[in-house]
Amino acid sequence: AADCHLSRIVQATTLLTMDKYAPDDIPNINSTCFKLNSLQLQALLQNYHCAPDEPFIPTDLIENVVAVAENTADELARSDGREVQLEEDPDLQLPFLLPEDGYSCDVVRNIPNGLQEFLDPLCQRGFCRLIPHTRSPGTWTIYFEGADYESHLLRENTELASILRVP
């Protein structure tokens, strides 16, 4: 999904680096920058600062590129119910996708059901071991790199934290 939204940025940077000086460049510009609407193409081409050794972009080339975009990208946006505008919406309208194998929105604590049975064949062959820590607060995130175990204990289980601090 991110690729889809980043494609406009990629196309804009491609436009800035590609040939855009002769009428022969128009089909290549429009086929390469098909996700950019007419307002975006016009703004990019009109505000482009040419290098000292680079020719200026002809006005008629800009007009032709914009006209093609009005008939393609703009019409497609309108048919999808979107407004043709210069700036993109900062909120990406990404759908919430669940992985095929499921997703748990609960905080995983202790040993999840079925994990021990799943690991038994691997444990029997000596590939891994499952060692429950009886004094653990039960959350898995404390074992992630950069986790602050002490503050986690204080937040999640103050009673257990006080037991661990007793000399």
DSSP file (Angstrom, degrees, kcal/mol; ACC not computed):
  #  RESIDUE AA STRUCTURE BP1 BP2  ACC     N-H-->O    O-->H-N    N-H-->O    O-->H-N    TCO  KAPPA ALPHA  PHI   PSI    X-CA   Y-CA   Z-CA
    1    1 A A     >        0   0    0      0, 0.0     4,-1.6     0, 0.0     3,-0.2   0.000 360.0 360.0 360.0 -38.8    0.0    0.0    0.0
    2    2 A A  H  >  +     0   0    0      1,-0.2     4,-2.8     2,-0.2     5,-0.2   0.877 360.0  59.2 -63.9 -35.7    2.8    2.4    0.8
    3    3 A D  H  > S+     0   0    0      1,-0.2     4,-1.2     2,-0.2    -1,-0.2   0.896 103.1  53.1 -57.9 -40.0    4.3    1.7   -2.7
    4    4 A C  H  4 S+     0   0    0      1,-0.2     4,-0.4     2,-0.2     3,-0.2   0.919 113.6  41.2 -62.3 -44.6    1.0    3.0   -4.2
    5    5 A H  H >< S+     0   0    0     -4,-1.6     3,-0.6     1,-0.2     4,-0.5   0.832 114.8  51.0 -75.4 -31.9    1.2    6.3   -2.2
    6    6 A L  H 3X S+     0   0    0     -4,-2.8     4,-2.3     1,-0.2     3,-0.3   0.658  89.3  82.5 -77.6 -15.1    4.9    6.7   -2.7
    7    7 A S  H 3X S+     0   0    0     -4,-1.2     4,-2.8     1,-0.2    -1,-0.2   0.836  86.3  56.2 -61.9 -31.8    4.6    6.3   -6.5
    8    8 A R  H <> S+     0   0    0     -3,-0.6     4,-2.3    -4,-0.4    -1,-0.2   0.900 108.2  47.7 -65.6 -38.9    3.6    9.9   -6.9
    9    9 A I  H  > S+     0   0    0     -4,-0.5     4,-2.3    -3,-0.3    -2,-0.2   0.919 112.6  48.9 -66.4 -42.5    6.8   11.0   -5.2
   10   10 A V  H  X S+     0   0    0     -4,-2.3     4,-2.2     1,-0.2    -2,-0.2   0.922 112.2  48.4 -62.0 -44.3    8.8    8.7   -7.4
   11   11 A Q  H  X S+     0   0    0     -4,-2.8     4,-2.4     1,-0.2    -1,-0.2   0.878 110.0  52.0 -65.9 -36.9    7.1   10.0  -10.5
   12   12 A A  H  X S+     0   0    0     -4,-2.3     4,-1.8     2,-0.2    -1,-0.2   0.917 111.5  45.9 -65.2 -42.7    7.7   13.6   -9.5
   13   13 A T  H  X S+     0   0    0     -4,-2.3     4,-1.0     2,-0.2    -2,-0.2   0.868 111.6  52.5 -69.0 -34.4   11.4   13.0   -8.9
   14   14 A T  H >X S+     0   0    0     -4,-2.2     4,-1.3    -5,-0.2     3,-0.7   0.921 107.1  53.1 -64.4 -42.5   11.6   11.1  -12.2
   15   15 A L  H 3< S+     0   0    0     -4,-2.4     3,-0.4     1,-0.2    -2,-0.2   0.898 106.2  53.2 -57.9 -41.4    9.9   14.1  -14.0
   16   16 A L  H 3< S+     0   0    0     -4,-1.8    -1,-0.2     1,-0.2    -2,-0.2   0.753 115.9  39.0 -68.1 -22.8   12.5   16.4  -12.5
   17   17 A T  H << S+     0   0    0     -4,-1.0    -1,-0.2    -3,-0.7    -2,-0.2   0.538 100.6  86.1-104.9  -8.2   15.4   14.3  -13.9
   18   18 A M  S  < S-     0   0    0     -4,-1.3     2,-0.2    -3,-0.4     7,-0.0  -0.407  91.1 -82.4 -92.2 169.0   14.1   13.2  -17.3
   19   19 A D        +     0   0    0     -2,-0.1    -1,-0.1     1,-0.1    -2,-0.1  -0.514  52.0 160.4 -68.4 133.1   14.2   15.0  -20.6
   20   20 A K        +     0   0    0     -2,-0.2    -1,-0.1    -4,-0.1    41,-0.1  -0.260  44.2  89.5-150.2  50.7   11.4   17.6  -20.9
   21   21 A Y  S    S+     0   0    0     36,-0.1    40,-0.1     1,-0.1    35,-0.0   0.652  74.8  54.8-125.1 -26.3   12.4   20.0  -23.6
   22   22 A A  S >  S-     0   0    0      1,-0.1     3,-2.2    35,-0.1     4,-0.4  -0.796  80.7-114.9-116.7 155.3   11.1   18.7  -27.0
   23   23 A P  G >  S+     0   0    0      0, 0.0     3,-1.1     0, 0.0    -1,-0.1   0.794 114.8  66.4 -56.2 -27.3    7.7   17.8  -28.2
   24   24 A D  G 3  S+     0   0    0      1,-0.2     4,-0.5     2,-0.1    -4,-0.0   0.718  93.3  61.1 -66.8 -19.0    9.0   14.2  -28.6
   25   25 A D  G <> S+     0   0    0     -3,-2.2     4,-2.5     1,-0.2    -1,-0.2   0.664  82.3  83.5 -80.6 -16.9    9.3   14.1  -24.8
   26   26 A I  H <> S+     0   0    0     -3,-1.1     4,-2.6    -4,-0.4     5,-0.2   0.916  89.4  46.8 -58.7 -50.1    5.6   14.6  -24.1
   27   27 A P  H  > S+     0   0    0      0, 0.0     4,-2.2     0, 0.0    -1,-0.2   0.900 113.9  49.5 -60.5 -37.9    4.5   10.9  -24.5
   28   28 A N  H  > S+     0   0    0     -4,-0.5     4,-1.9     2,-0.2     5,-0.2   0.899 111.1  49.4 -66.6 -40.5    7.3    9.8  -22.3
   29   29 A I  H  X S+     0   0    0     -4,-2.5     4,-2.7     1,-0.2    -1,-0.2   0.950 113.8  45.2 -62.1 -49.3    6.4   12.3  -19.6
   30   30 A N  H  < S+     0   0    0     -4,-2.6    -2,-0.2     1,-0.2    -1,-0.2   0.842 114.9  46.7 -68.1 -33.1    2.8   11.4  -19.6
   31   31 A S  H  < S+     0   0    0     -4,-2.2     3,-0.5    -5,-0.2    -1,-0.2   0.817 117.8  43.1 -77.5 -28.4    3.4    7.6  -19.6
   32   32 A T  H  < S+     0   0    0     -4,-1.9     3,-0.2    -5,-0.2    -2,-0.2   0.846 120.4  39.8 -81.4 -35.4    6.0    7.9  -16.8
   33   33 A C  S >< S+     0   0    0     -4,-2.7     3,-1.2    -5,-0.2    -1,-0.2  -0.230  71.4 136.2-109.5  42.2    4.1   10.4  -14.7
   34   34 A F  T 3   +     0   0    0     -3,-0.5    -1,-0.2     1,-0.3    -2,-0.1   0.659  68.4  56.2 -68.6 -17.5    0.6    8.9  -15.1
   35   35 A K  T 3  S+     0   0    0     -3,-0.2     2,-0.4   -28,-0.1    -1,-0.3   0.611  88.0  90.0 -89.6 -12.3   -0.3    9.2  -11.4
   36   36 A L  S <  S-     0   0    0     -3,-1.2    37,-0.2    -6,-0.1    38,-0.1  -0.701  74.3-136.5 -85.1 132.9    0.4   13.0  -11.2
   37   37 A N     >  -     0   0    0     -2,-0.4     4,-2.6    48,-0.2     5,-0.2  -0.240  29.1 -95.2 -82.9 177.1   -2.6   15.1  -12.0
   38   38 A S  H  > S+     0   0    0     31,-0.3     4,-2.5     1,-0.2     5,-0.2   0.866 123.2  51.6 -63.2 -38.0   -2.6   18.2  -14.2
   39   39 A L  H  > S+     0   0    0      2,-0.2     4,-2.2     1,-0.2    -1,-0.2   0.897 111.9  46.9 -66.1 -39.3   -2.2   20.7  -11.3
   40   40 A Q  H  > S+     0   0    0     45,-0.2     4,-2.5     2,-0.2    -2,-0.2   0.925 113.8  46.9 -68.5 -45.1    0.8   18.8  -10.0
   41   41 A L  H  X S+     0   0    0     -4,-2.6     4,-2.7     1,-0.2     5,-0.3   0.921 113.1  49.9 -62.6 -43.2    2.5   18.4  -13.4
   42   42 A Q  H  X S+     0   0    0     -4,-2.5     4,-2.7    -5,-0.2     5,-0.3   0.924 111.9  47.4 -62.2 -44.7    1.9   22.1  -14.1
   43   43 A A  H  X S+     0   0    0     -4,-2.2     4,-1.7     1,-0.2    -1,-0.2   0.916 114.2  47.0 -63.8 -43.2    3.3   23.2  -10.7
   44   44 A L  H  < S+     0   0    0     -4,-2.5     4,-0.3     1,-0.2    -2,-0.2   0.927 117.3  41.6 -65.3 -44.5    6.4   21.0  -11.1
   45   45 A L  H >< S+     0   0    0     -4,-2.7     3,-0.6    -5,-0.2    -2,-0.2   0.889 116.8  46.4 -73.9 -39.0    7.2   22.0  -14.7
   46   46 A Q  H 3< S+     0   0    0     -4,-2.7    -1,-0.2    -5,-0.3    -2,-0.2   0.815 117.5  43.1 -73.3 -28.9    6.5   25.8  -14.2
   47   47 A N  T 3< S+     0   0    0     -4,-1.7     2,-0.2    -5,-0.3    -1,-0.2   0.353  84.3 124.1 -98.3   5.8    8.4   26.0  -11.0
   48   48 A Y    <   -     0   0    0     -3,-0.6     2,-0.7    -4,-0.3     9,-0.2  -0.492  53.9-145.2 -69.2 130.3   11.4   23.9  -12.2
   49   49 A H        -     0   0    0     -2,-0.2     2,-0.1     7,-0.1    -2,-0.1  -0.880  17.6-140.5 -99.4 113.7   14.7   25.8  -12.0
   50   50 A C        -     0   0    0     -2,-0.7     6,-0.1     1,-0.1     0, 0.0  -0.390  16.8-111.8 -73.6 148.1   16.9   24.7  -14.8
   51   51 A A    >   -     0   0    0      4,-0.1     3,-2.1     1,-0.1    -1,-0.1  -0.371  37.0-102.4 -69.7 159.1   20.6   24.2  -14.4
   52   52 A P  T 3  S+     0   0    0      0, 0.0    -1,-0.1     0, 0.0    -2,-0.1   0.834 124.0  41.8 -55.7 -34.3   22.9   26.7  -16.1
   53   53 A D  T 3  S+     0   0    0      2,-0.1    -2,-0.0     0, 0.0    -3,-0.0   0.264  99.5  95.0 -96.7  12.9   23.7   24.3  -18.9
   54   54 A E  S <  S-     0   0    0     -3,-2.1    -4,-0.1     1,-0.0     2,-0.0  -0.845  75.6-119.3-108.1 138.4   20.1   23.0  -19.2
   55   55 A P        -     0   0    0      0, 0.0    -4,-0.1     0, 0.0     2,-0.1  -0.356  34.8-101.9 -71.3 156.1   17.5   24.4  -21.7
   56   56 A F        -     0   0    0      1,-0.1    -7,-0.1    -6,-0.1   -36,-0.0  -0.396  36.7-105.7 -72.2 154.4   14.3   26.0  -20.5
   57   57 A I        -     0   0    0    -12,-0.2   -36,-0.1    -9,-0.2    -1,-0.1  -0.731  40.3-119.4 -82.1 121.8   11.1   24.0  -20.6
   58   58 A P     >  -     0   0    0      0, 0.0     4,-1.8     0, 0.0     3,-0.4  -0.321  10.6-131.2 -64.2 142.5    9.0   25.4  -23.4
   59   59 A T  H  > S+     0   0    0      1,-0.2     4,-2.5     2,-0.2     5,-0.2   0.878 107.4  55.3 -60.6 -40.1    5.6   26.7  -22.4
   60   60 A D  H  > S+     0   0    0      1,-0.2     4,-2.1     2,-0.2    -1,-0.2   0.831 105.1  53.5 -66.7 -29.8    3.8   24.8  -25.2
   61   61 A L  H  > S+     0   0    0     -3,-0.4     4,-2.6     2,-0.2     5,-0.2   0.927 109.5  48.0 -66.5 -44.6    5.3   21.5  -23.8
   62   62 A I  H  X S+     0   0    0     -4,-1.8     4,-2.6     1,-0.2    -2,-0.2   0.933 112.0  49.9 -60.3 -45.9    4.0   22.3  -20.4
   63   63 A E  H  X S+     0   0    0     -4,-2.5     4,-2.3     1,-0.2    -1,-0.2   0.895 112.2  47.4 -61.1 -41.0    0.5   23.1  -21.9
   64   64 A N  H  X S+     0   0    0     -4,-2.1     4,-2.1     2,-0.2    -1,-0.2   0.908 112.3  48.5 -68.3 -42.0    0.5   19.8  -23.8
   65   65 A V  H  X S+     0   0    0     -4,-2.6     4,-2.1     1,-0.2    -2,-0.2   0.919 113.7  47.8 -62.7 -43.3    1.6   17.7  -20.9
   66   66 A V  H  X S+     0   0    0     -4,-2.6     4,-2.2    -5,-0.2    -2,-0.2   0.896 109.4  53.4 -64.8 -41.2   -1.1   19.4  -18.7
   67   67 A A  H  X S+     0   0    0     -4,-2.3     4,-1.4     1,-0.2    -1,-0.2   0.907 109.6  47.6 -62.2 -42.4   -3.8   18.9  -21.4
   68   68 A V  H  X S+     0   0    0     -4,-2.1     4,-1.0     1,-0.2     3,-0.2   0.917 111.4  50.9 -64.3 -42.3   -3.0   15.1  -21.6
   69   69 A A  H  <>S+     0   0    0     -4,-2.1     5,-2.6     1,-0.2     6,-0.4   0.854 104.9  57.1 -64.7 -34.7   -3.1   14.8  -17.8
   70   70 A E  I  <>S+     0   0    0     -4,-2.2     5,-0.5     1,-0.2    -1,-0.2   0.871 111.0  43.9 -62.3 -35.6   -6.5   16.6  -17.7
   71   71 A N  I  <5S+     0   0    0     -4,-1.4    -1,-0.2    -3,-0.2    -2,-0.2   0.614 129.7  22.0 -85.1 -12.7   -7.9   13.9  -20.0
   72   72 A T  I  X5S+     0   0    0     -4,-1.0     4,-2.3    -3,-0.3     5,-0.2   0.705 129.0  26.8-116.5 -76.2   -6.3   11.0  -18.2
   73   73 A A  I  >5S+     0   0    0    -37,-0.2     4,-2.2     1,-0.2    -3,-0.2   0.888 124.1  48.7 -63.2 -41.5   -5.3   11.4  -14.5
   74   74 A D  I  ><S+     0   0    0     -5,-2.6     4,-2.5     2,-0.2    -1,-0.2   0.928 112.5  47.7 -66.1 -44.2   -7.8   14.1  -13.7
   75   75 A E  H  ><S+     0   0    0     -5,-0.5     4,-2.4    -6,-0.4    -2,-0.2   0.893 111.5  51.1 -63.7 -39.3  -10.7   12.2  -15.3
   76   76 A L  H  X S+     0   0    0     -4,-2.3     4,-1.4     2,-0.2    -1,-0.2   0.914 110.3  49.3 -63.8 -42.7   -9.7    9.1  -13.4
   77   77 A A  H  <>S+     0   0    0     -4,-2.2     5,-2.9     1,-0.2     3,-0.3   0.928 112.3  47.7 -62.4 -45.2   -9.6   11.0  -10.1
   78   78 A R  H ><5S+     0   0    0     -4,-2.5     3,-1.5     1,-0.2    -2,-0.2   0.887 108.6  53.8 -64.7 -38.4  -13.0   12.5  -10.7
   79   79 A S  H 3<5S+     0   0    0     -4,-2.4    -1,-0.2     1,-0.3    -2,-0.2   0.788 107.5  52.0 -67.9 -24.9  -14.5    9.1  -11.6
   80   80 A D  T 3<5S-     0   0    0     -4,-1.4    -1,-0.3    -3,-0.3    -2,-0.2   0.428 123.1-108.6 -85.9   0.0  -13.1    7.7   -8.3
   81   81 A G  T < 5S+     0   0    0     -3,-1.5     2,-0.3     1,-0.3    -3,-0.2   0.640  75.8 134.1  83.5  14.7  -14.9   10.6   -6.5
   82   82 A R      < -     0   0    0     -5,-2.9     2,-0.3    -6,-0.2    -1,-0.3  -0.732  55.7-121.2 -99.1 148.6  -11.6   12.4   -5.7
   83   83 A E        -     0   0    0     -2,-0.3     2,-0.7    -3,-0.1    -1,-0.0  -0.657  24.5-120.0 -84.4 140.5  -11.0   16.1   -6.1
   84   84 A V        +     0   0    0     -2,-0.3     2,-0.3   -10,-0.0   -10,-0.0  -0.732  51.7 156.5 -81.1 115.7   -8.2   17.2   -8.4
   85   85 A Q        -     0   0    0     -2,-0.7   -45,-0.2     1,-0.1   -48,-0.2  -0.948  51.1-123.4-141.5 159.5   -5.9   19.2   -6.2
   86   86 A L  S    S+     0   0    0     -2,-0.3     2,-0.3   -47,-0.1    -1,-0.1   0.937  93.4  55.2 -68.8 -48.3   -2.3   20.3   -6.1
   87   87 A E  S    S-     0   0    0      1,-0.1     2,-0.2   -48,-0.0    -2,-0.1  -0.614  82.4-124.4 -92.6 147.7   -1.4   18.8   -2.6
   88   88 A E        -     0   0    0     -2,-0.3    -2,-0.1     1,-0.1    -1,-0.1  -0.558  35.2 -97.0 -83.5 151.9   -2.0   15.3   -1.6
   89   89 A D        -     0   0    0     -2,-0.2     4,-0.1     1,-0.2    -1,-0.1  -0.548  27.6-144.5 -66.7 125.9   -4.0   14.4    1.5
   90   90 A P  S    S+     0   0    0      0, 0.0     2,-0.8     0, 0.0    -1,-0.2   0.748  83.3  79.6 -68.0 -21.1   -1.6   13.9    4.4
   91   91 A D  S    S-     0   0    0      2,-0.0     2,-0.5     1,-0.0    -2,-0.1  -0.782  80.6-141.8 -89.0 112.2   -3.8   11.2    5.8
   92   92 A L        -     0   0    0     -2,-0.8     2,-2.0     1,-0.1   -90,-0.0  -0.605   7.6-141.3 -72.7 123.9   -3.1    8.0    3.9
   93   93 A Q        +     0   0    0     -2,-0.5    -1,-0.1    -4,-0.1    -2,-0.0  -0.491  39.1 164.2 -86.2  69.2   -6.4    6.2    3.5
   94   94 A L        -     0   0    0     -2,-2.0     2,-0.1     1,-0.0    -2,-0.0  -0.725  36.5-122.5 -90.7 134.3   -5.0    2.8    4.0
   95   95 A P        -     0   0    0      0, 0.0     2,-0.8     0, 0.0    -1,-0.0  -0.403  26.6-110.8 -70.4 152.2   -7.4   -0.1    4.8
   96   96 A F        -     0   0    0     -2,-0.1     2,-0.4     2,-0.0     0, 0.0  -0.765  41.2-165.5 -84.2 113.0   -6.8   -2.0    8.0
   97   97 A L        -     0   0    0     -2,-0.8    -3,-0.0     0, 0.0     0, 0.0  -0.855  11.0-150.3-106.9 133.1   -5.6   -5.4    6.8
   98   98 A L        -     0   0    0     -2,-0.4     5,-0.1     1,-0.0    -2,-0.0  -0.828  28.2-111.5 -96.4 138.1   -5.5   -8.5    9.0
   99   99 A P    >   -     0   0    0      0, 0.0     3,-1.9     0, 0.0    -1,-0.0  -0.313  27.1-114.6 -63.4 152.9   -2.8  -11.1    8.2
  100  100 A E  T 3  S+     0   0    0      1,-0.3     3,-0.1     2,-0.0    -2,-0.0   0.821 115.6  54.9 -58.8 -32.7   -4.2  -14.4    6.8
  101  101 A D  T 3  S-     0   0    0      1,-0.3    -1,-0.3     0, 0.0     2,-0.1   0.353 117.9-106.8 -87.9   8.5   -3.0  -16.3    9.9
  102  102 A G    <   -     0   0    0     -3,-1.9     2,-0.3     1,-0.0    -1,-0.3  -0.191  25.2-116.9  97.4 172.9   -4.9  -14.0   12.2
  103  103 A Y        -     0   0    0     -3,-0.1     2,-0.6    -5,-0.1    -1,-0.0  -0.982   8.9-146.1-153.6 138.2   -4.1  -11.2   14.6
  104  104 A S        -     0   0    0     -2,-0.3     4,-0.1     1,-0.1    -2,-0.0  -0.940   7.1-172.1-109.8 123.1   -4.4  -10.8   18.4
  105  105 A C        +     0   0    0     -2,-0.6     2,-0.2     2,-0.1    -1,-0.1   0.433  62.2  96.5 -91.3   1.4   -5.2   -7.3   19.6
  106  106 A D  S    S-     0   0    0      1,-0.1     2,-0.4     3,-0.0    -2,-0.1  -0.584  88.4-103.8 -85.8 152.2   -4.7   -8.5   23.2
  107  107 A V        -     0   0    0     -2,-0.2     2,-0.5     1,-0.1    -2,-0.1  -0.638  39.6-124.4 -72.2 126.8   -1.5   -8.1   25.1
  108  108 A V        +     0   0    0     -2,-0.4    32,-0.9    -4,-0.1     2,-0.3  -0.637  37.0 177.7 -79.2 122.5    0.2  -11.5   25.1
  109  109 A R  B     -A  139   0A   0     -2,-0.5    30,-0.2    30,-0.2    29,-0.1  -0.929  45.5 -12.7-125.0 149.9    0.9  -12.6   28.7
  110  110 A N  S    S-     0   0    0     28,-2.1    30,-0.0    -2,-0.3    28,-0.0  -0.084 114.6 -27.9  57.4-159.9    2.5  -15.8   30.0
  111  111 A I  S    S-     0   0    0      1,-0.0     3,-0.1    -3,-0.0    -1,-0.1  -0.784  74.0-125.0 -90.2 118.7    2.8  -18.8   27.6
  112  112 A P    >>  -     0   0    0      0, 0.0     3,-2.0     0, 0.0     4,-0.5  -0.249  35.7 -88.8 -62.4 149.1    0.0  -18.6   25.0
  113  113 A N  T 34 S+     0   0    0      1,-0.3     0, 0.0     2,-0.1     0, 0.0  -0.331 113.5  16.9 -56.7 133.7   -2.2  -21.6   24.6
  114  114 A G  T 3> S+     0   0    0     -3,-0.1     4,-2.2     1,-0.0    -1,-0.3   0.208  94.7 103.6  89.7 -15.2   -0.8  -24.1   22.1
  115  115 A L  H <> S+     0   0    0     -3,-2.0     4,-2.4     2,-0.2     5,-0.2   0.928  81.3  48.9 -66.2 -43.4    2.8  -22.7   22.2
  116  116 A Q  H  X S+     0   0    0     -4,-0.5     4,-1.6     1,-0.2    -1,-0.2   0.928 113.1  47.0 -62.4 -44.7    4.1  -25.5   24.4
  117  117 A E  H  4 S+     0   0    0      1,-0.2    -1,-0.2     2,-0.2    -2,-0.2   0.880 112.3  51.5 -63.0 -37.8    2.5  -28.2   22.2
  118  118 A F  H  < S+     0   0    0     -4,-2.2     4,-0.4     1,-0.2    -1,-0.2   0.888 114.8  41.6 -65.7 -39.5    3.9  -26.4   19.1
  119  119 A L  H  X S+     0   0    0     -4,-2.4     4,-2.9     1,-0.2     3,-0.5   0.670  89.9  90.7 -83.6 -17.5    7.4  -26.3   20.5
  120  120 A D  H  X S+     0   0    0     -4,-1.6     4,-2.7     1,-0.2     5,-0.2   0.883  86.9  48.4 -49.3 -50.2    7.5  -29.8   22.0
  121  121 A P  H  > S+     0   0    0      0, 0.0     4,-1.1     0, 0.0    -1,-0.2   0.891 115.1  46.1 -59.9 -36.7    8.9  -31.5   18.9
  122  122 A L  H  4>S+     0   0    0     -3,-0.5     5,-2.4    -4,-0.4     6,-0.7   0.884 112.7  49.8 -71.3 -38.1   11.6  -28.9   18.6
  123  123 A C  H ><5S+     0   0    0     -4,-2.9     3,-1.2     1,-0.2    -1,-0.2   0.902 107.2  54.9 -65.3 -41.0   12.4  -29.1   22.4
  124  124 A Q  H 3<5S+     0   0    0     -4,-2.7    -1,-0.2     1,-0.3    -2,-0.2   0.819 108.8  48.3 -63.5 -30.8   12.6  -32.9   22.2
  125  125 A R  T 3<5S-     0   0    0     -4,-1.1    -1,-0.3    -5,-0.2    -2,-0.2   0.484 117.8-113.4 -87.9  -3.0   15.2  -32.6   19.4
  126  126 A G  T < 5S+     0   0    0     -3,-1.2    -3,-0.2    -4,-0.4    -2,-0.1   0.636  81.3 123.2  84.0  14.2   17.2  -30.1   21.4
  127  127 A F  S   <S-     0   0    0     -5,-2.4     2,-0.3    -6,-0.2    -4,-0.2   0.786  81.1 -11.5 -78.3 -27.3   16.6  -27.1   19.0
  128  128 A C        -     0   0    0     -6,-0.7     2,-0.3    -9,-0.1    -2,-0.2  -0.950  59.5-138.3-158.2 173.7   15.0  -24.9   21.7
  129  129 A R        -     0   0    0     -2,-0.3     2,-0.6    -3,-0.1    -9,-0.0  -0.990   9.3-142.3-142.3 151.6   13.7  -24.9   25.3
  130  130 A L        +     0   0    0     -2,-0.3    -2,-0.0   -14,-0.0   -14,-0.0  -0.954  22.5 178.8-115.3 113.2   10.7  -23.2   26.9
  131  131 A I        -     0   0    0     -2,-0.6     2,-0.2     2,-0.0    -2,-0.0  -0.915  17.6-148.0-120.9 105.0   11.5  -22.0   30.4
  132  132 A P        -     0   0    0      0, 0.0     2,-0.7     0, 0.0     3,-0.1  -0.523   9.2-143.6 -69.8 136.0    8.7  -20.2   32.2
  133  133 A H    >   -     0   0    0     -2,-0.2     3,-1.6     1,-0.1     5,-0.1  -0.900   7.3-160.8-101.0 109.4   10.0  -17.5   34.6
  134  134 A T  T 3  S+     0   0    0     -2,-0.7    -1,-0.1     1,-0.3     0, 0.0   0.765  89.2  47.8 -65.7 -26.2    7.7  -17.6   37.6
  135  135 A R  T 3  S+     0   0    0     -3,-0.1    -1,-0.3    29,-0.0    29,-0.1   0.294  85.9 116.2 -98.2  10.5    8.6  -14.1   38.8
  136  136 A S  S <  S-     0   0    0     -3,-1.6    24,-0.0     1,-0.1     0, 0.0  -0.494  73.7-126.8 -75.9 147.0    8.1  -12.5   35.4
  137  137 A P        -     0   0    0      0, 0.0    -1,-0.1     0, 0.0     3,-0.1   0.641  46.6-118.3 -69.3 -11.0    5.4   -9.9   35.0
  138  138 A G  S    S+     0   0    0      1,-0.3   -28,-2.1    -5,-0.1     2,-0.3   0.302  73.8 118.9  97.5 -10.6    4.1  -12.1   32.1
  139  139 A T  B     -A  109   0A   0    -30,-0.2    -1,-0.3     1,-0.1     3,-0.3  -0.649  53.5-148.7 -91.7 151.3    4.5   -9.6   29.2
  140  140 A W  S >  S+     0   0    0    -32,-0.9     3,-1.8    -2,-0.3     4,-0.2   0.738  84.6  76.2 -86.7 -25.6    6.7  -10.4   26.3
  141  141 A T  G >  S+     0   0    0      1,-0.3     3,-1.5   -33,-0.2    -1,-0.2   0.714  79.2  72.3 -66.0 -19.9    7.7   -6.9   25.4
  142  142 A I  G 3  S+     0   0    0     -3,-0.3    -1,-0.3     1,-0.3     7,-0.2   0.720  94.1  56.2 -67.2 -17.3   10.1   -6.6   28.3
  143  143 A Y  G <  S+     0   0    0     -3,-1.8    -1,-0.3    -4,-0.1    -2,-0.2   0.486  84.8 105.1 -92.0  -3.2   12.5   -8.9   26.4
  144  144 A F  S X  S-     0   0    0     -3,-1.5     3,-1.9    -4,-0.2     2,-0.0  -0.456  88.0 -88.2 -75.5 151.4   12.6   -6.7   23.3
  145  145 A E  T 3  S+     0   0    0      1,-0.3    -1,-0.1    -2,-0.1     3,-0.1  -0.338 113.5  18.1 -60.7 134.3   15.8   -4.7   22.7
  146  146 A G  T 3  S+     0   0    0      1,-0.3    -1,-0.3    -3,-0.1     2,-0.1   0.446  88.2 145.0  85.2   0.4   15.7   -1.3   24.4
  147  147 A A    <   -     0   0    0     -3,-1.9     2,-0.9    -5,-0.1    -1,-0.3  -0.472  49.6-133.8 -73.6 144.1   12.9   -2.3   26.8
  148  148 A D     >  -     0   0    0      1,-0.2     4,-2.1    -2,-0.1     5,-0.2  -0.820  22.3-174.9-100.5  95.5   13.0   -0.8   30.2
  149  149 A Y  H  > S+     0   0    0     -2,-0.9     4,-2.4     1,-0.2    -1,-0.2   0.894  78.2  51.1 -60.2 -46.1   12.3   -3.7   32.5
  150  150 A E  H  > S+     0   0    0      1,-0.2     4,-2.1     2,-0.2    -1,-0.2   0.940 113.0  43.0 -62.5 -49.8   12.2   -1.8   35.8
  151  151 A S  H  > S+     0   0    0      1,-0.2     4,-2.3     2,-0.2    -1,-0.2   0.850 111.8  56.2 -67.8 -31.1    9.7    0.9   34.6
  152  152 A H  H  X S+     0   0    0     -4,-2.1     4,-2.9     2,-0.2     5,-0.4   0.925 107.1  49.3 -62.6 -43.3    7.6   -1.8   32.9
  153  153 A L  H  X S+     0   0    0     -4,-2.4     4,-2.4     1,-0.2     8,-0.4   0.912 110.3  50.9 -61.1 -42.2    7.4   -3.6   36.2
  154  154 A L  H  < S+     0   0    0     -4,-2.1     4,-0.2     1,-0.2    -1,-0.2   0.902 115.9  40.9 -64.4 -40.4    6.3   -0.4   38.0
  155  155 A R  H  < S+     0   0    0     -4,-2.3     3,-0.3    -5,-0.1    -2,-0.2   0.934 124.7  33.6 -72.1 -46.4    3.6    0.3   35.5
  156  156 A E  H  < S+     0   0    0     -4,-2.9     2,-0.2     1,-0.2    -3,-0.2   0.838 133.5   9.6 -84.8 -35.6    2.2   -3.2   35.0
  157  157 A N     X  +     0   0    0     -4,-2.4     4,-2.1    -5,-0.4    -1,-0.2  -0.618  55.3 174.8-152.0  83.2    2.6   -4.9   38.4
  158  158 A T  H  > S+     0   0    0     -3,-0.3     4,-2.0    -4,-0.2     5,-0.2   0.823  83.8  57.3 -64.4 -30.9    3.6   -2.7   41.4
  159  159 A E  H  > S+     0   0    0      2,-0.2     4,-1.6     1,-0.2    -1,-0.2   0.941 108.6  44.7 -65.2 -46.4    3.2   -5.6   43.8
  160  160 A L  H  > S+     0   0    0      1,-0.2     4,-2.2     2,-0.2    -2,-0.2   0.875 110.4  56.5 -65.3 -37.0    5.7   -7.8   41.9
  161  161 A A  H  X S+     0   0    0     -4,-2.1     4,-1.3    -8,-0.4    -1,-0.2   0.897 105.9  49.6 -62.6 -40.0    8.1   -4.8   41.6
  162  162 A S  H  X S+     0   0    0     -4,-2.0     4,-0.7     1,-0.2    -1,-0.2   0.866 109.4  51.9 -68.9 -33.8    8.2   -4.3   45.3
  163  163 A I  H >< S+     0   0    0     -4,-1.6     3,-0.8     1,-0.2    -2,-0.2   0.905 108.5  51.4 -65.7 -41.3    8.9   -8.0   45.9
  164  164 A L  H 3< S+     0   0    0     -4,-2.2    -1,-0.2     1,-0.2    -2,-0.2   0.780 107.5  53.2 -68.6 -26.5   11.8   -7.9   43.4
  165  165 A R  H 3< S+     0   0    0     -4,-1.3    -1,-0.2    -5,-0.2    -2,-0.2   0.615  79.5 109.6 -85.2 -12.2   13.4   -4.9   45.2
  166  166 A V    <<        0   0    0     -3,-0.8    -3,-0.0    -4,-0.7    -4,-0.0  -0.479 360.0 360.0 -66.9 128.0   13.4   -6.4   48.7
  167  167 A P              0   0    0      0, 0.0    -1,-0.2     0, 0.0    -3,-0.0   0.509 360.0 360.0 -70.5 360.0   17.1   -7.2   49.6
